[in-house]
Amino acid sequence: MSAETHEPCHPIDAERDSLFLVGDVFTEFAAHSGVLTVSQLAGQIRKGEFPGCTGAARVALGQGVSEFDVQFVRDTLARHGLSDLVVIDDQLLRHRAGREIVHKHRVENVLISLPRPTDPGTFESDLLIDSGNEMMSDHLTGQHVQGMLVMEAERQMFIAVAEQHYLAPTAVGDSYFVIDAFDTRYRNFLFPLPAVVRCTVLSRRSPHHTRTTFSCELAVLQSGSETAVTEVRFTAFDARVSHAKEHRAAERSLQGTAAFRVAKGEASPV
């Protein structure tokens, strides 16, 4: 079908006509009007059902969509001569935080964009859930995002904020983070739509040059409302000092566990 035969698009209404693209793992959520999974959108394009208009339709990214998914949809559009009819806003995916500042090895396990200052001591990141994330592989209940994934996004957030904005440049990528307290309160379901992770640094102190202790409040917000709030205290140690302390603690734990098993009659003394 040529562009001349397409009917004009109606302007997208923010409440009724916005189209959100989510990962295939969120198929149950995609039962709602205005939401399509990657596979559903590609299927509609192949059938010539989407879109049928001269103006470009805009697609916003929800959660569970990767750069590979976006390219897959764009390739499908191109094969059917529809590239000029759909605009996928994937800018957020291009600002995903680096693996080194959230302490993850694989990019699909990074859940946030680079933190950006909003007020003194306050930072925000976009929530960027990839369907290939390690916590998505074998747990999905209902239509909402699981609570443990929310906690992991908050954990990545305070590490990234500390790494980017508070630790000395020589300590970045060479610090070891230990959580002292992590208190989370869930207030609303988080759905696979755009969301923001906010971190407010309440206090920090460096009692010794090898460590800095932080107290922060974190929140995950969707449509301006808090879905979860967490109070966290953690310490960033010099990696060499922390590794030595951890090694000694592991030795004590091993010895204690062996002695406990002997006392319980579960093992014979060596």
N, C-alpha and C positions, 0 to 999 in steps of 0.2 A: 504494500500500500504506500503510495507516495505521500509526501508531507502535505500536498495541496488538498488531499481528500480527507485529512484529519479534521475533526471538529475542535474548536478552541477549547482550551482547558478553562474551567472555572477557577477563580482565585482560591487558594487553599485557606480554609478557615481553621484557626488554631485549635478550635474545640471539636470540629466535626470531620475535617478533611485531611488532617495531617496523616502521613503514612510513616509508621515506624518499622524499621527492619531489625529483626532479632535473630539470634542464632537458632539453628534447628533444635537445639536442646530445650528451647522454650516453646515448643509446639503447642502446649496446653494454653499458654498465655496468648498465642497467636489466634485463638478462637475469637478474640475480641475484634470488632470492626476497627479498621485503621491500623492493624498490625499484621505483618507477614514475616514468615521465616525466610531465610535465604533460599531454601529449596522451593518454597511456595512462590516467591517472586520470580525466580528463574523459570518455573513451570508456566506461570502466567505469560511471561514474555514469549516463551516458545510457542504458546497457543495463540499468540496475537491478541491476548485479552488485556494487556497493560502496556502503556496507556494508549488511548486513541484520540490524541489531541495535538494541536500545533504548539501550544505553550509547554515549556518544560515542567514536568511534575517533580517536586522536591521530596526526597526521601531522607528522613533523619535516622541516625543510628541509635538503636537501643543497645541492650547488652548482648554479649555472646557473638559479636560479629568481628571477624579478623580482617586484616588487610587482604589476605588471600580471598576471603569471601567477597569483599567489595570488588576485587579484580575479576572474580568469577562472574558476578552479575554484569559488570561492564563488558566483559567479553561476550556474554550472552546477548546483551543489547546490541553490540556491534555486529554480531552475526545475523541479526534480524533487522538491521538498518534502523535501530531505534536509539542510537547513542545520544542524539540531540533532544530526546523527549524525556529523559530521566536524569535528574541531577542528584547524585548521592553525596551528601555532606559528610565527608570522612576526615575532616581536618583534625578532629580530636585524636584519631589513631596515629597521627604523625607527631604527636607530642607526648607519646608514652614515655614514662620515666626510664632511665637507663637501668639495666640489670644490676649494675654495681652499687647504685645508691639505695636499692630496696633489698639487696642481698638475696637475689634469685639468680639461678643459672640460665633458665630458659625464658625467652621473651614472652611466651604465652602465659607465664605465671605472674607477670607484672600486672598489677590491678589498677594502677593509677597513672595519671599524667604527671609531668613535672610540676611540683608544687609552685604556686605563684603567691606572692605576698598580697594580702587584701587590706590588712590593718597592721599596726605595730604588734608583732608577736603572733599574728594570725595568718594562716596560709590555707589555700584551697587547691584541690586537684580534682580532675574529672575521674569518675569511676569508669574503668575500661575492662570489662570482663570478657575474656576470650573463651570460646567454647572448649578450647583445648586446655584450659587451666587445670592444674592437678586436682583441684577441689571440685571440679565439675564432672569428673570422669565416672563417678559411681554414686552420686547422691543428688537427687532432685525430687522434691516433694511439692506437689501443687504448682501454683503459678508464680510463687515468689522466689526471691534469691535466698539461699540458705544463710542462716545466721553465722555459721563459722566462716563463710567467705567474707562477710561483712567485717568480722574481727580481723581477718588476715589483711584486708584492705587498709584498715586502721593501723595495723602493725607496720605495714609498708610505709604508710604516710608519716608516722612519727620518725621512723628511721631516715626517710628521705629528707624530711625537714631538718633534722639534726645534721645529717651529712652535708646538705647544701648550704645551710644558713648559720650554723652555730659552731661546728667543729673547725679546728684549724685546718688549712688546706693540706698539711702534711698528714693529718689523721684521716682524711676522707679515703674510704676504701681500705683502711688499715685499722678499723675500730671494731670492737666486739660488743654487741648490745645484749644486756641482761635485763629482763623485765622483773621488776620488784613487785608490782601490783597491776592488775588489769581488770577493772570493774566495768562491765557492760550492762546497759539497760536498753531493752528493745521497746520501742514505742509504737511503731507501725510496721506493716509489711513493706519490704523493699521489693519492687517489681522490676523486670528487665527493661527499664526505660532510663533515659539520662538521669544521672545522679552525681552528687558532689561529695567529696570527703574533705572535711574541714579540721584543721589542727590549730589549737591555741596553746602556746607555750605559757604556762602559768608561772613557772620558776625554773631556774637552772643554777647550779653551783659547781665549782671545781675545787673540792677539798684537797686534791692532789693533782699534779700535772699528768698523771696517768689515767685519770677518770673524770667524767663530768656527769652529774646527776640531773635529770629532767623530771618535771611534773607537767603533764599536758592534759587538755581535754580535747577529745575527738568526737566528731559527729558525722554521720552519713545522712545527707539531705536529699530529698526528692520533691520537686515542685515547691521548694522553699520550706518543707516540713521535715523535722528530724525523724528519721526512722530508727536510729540507734545512737546512743551517746555513751562514750567510754571515758573513764578517768584512768590514766596510766602514769606510773612512775617507773623510770628505767634509768640505767647507767650505761654510758658509753665508755668502755675501757680501752686502753692501749692493747692491741691484739696480742703482743708478746707477753704482757703481764697476765692477761686473761687466760691465755692458753696454758700457761704454767699453773695458774690457780685451778683451772678445770682439770688438768692432768692429775694434780694432787688429790682433788676431790673424787675423781674417778677411781684412783687407787684405794682411797679410803672406803668408797662404796663397794668395790669388789671384795675387799677384805671383810667388811661388815656383812655382806651378803653370804659369803662363804662360811663365816662363823655362825650366822643365824641358821643356815641349813644344817650344820653339824649339830647345833643345839636342838633343833627340831627333829633330829634323826633322819633327815632327808639325804644326808651325805656322810661319808666316813672321813675322819680327819686324815689329811695327807701326811 
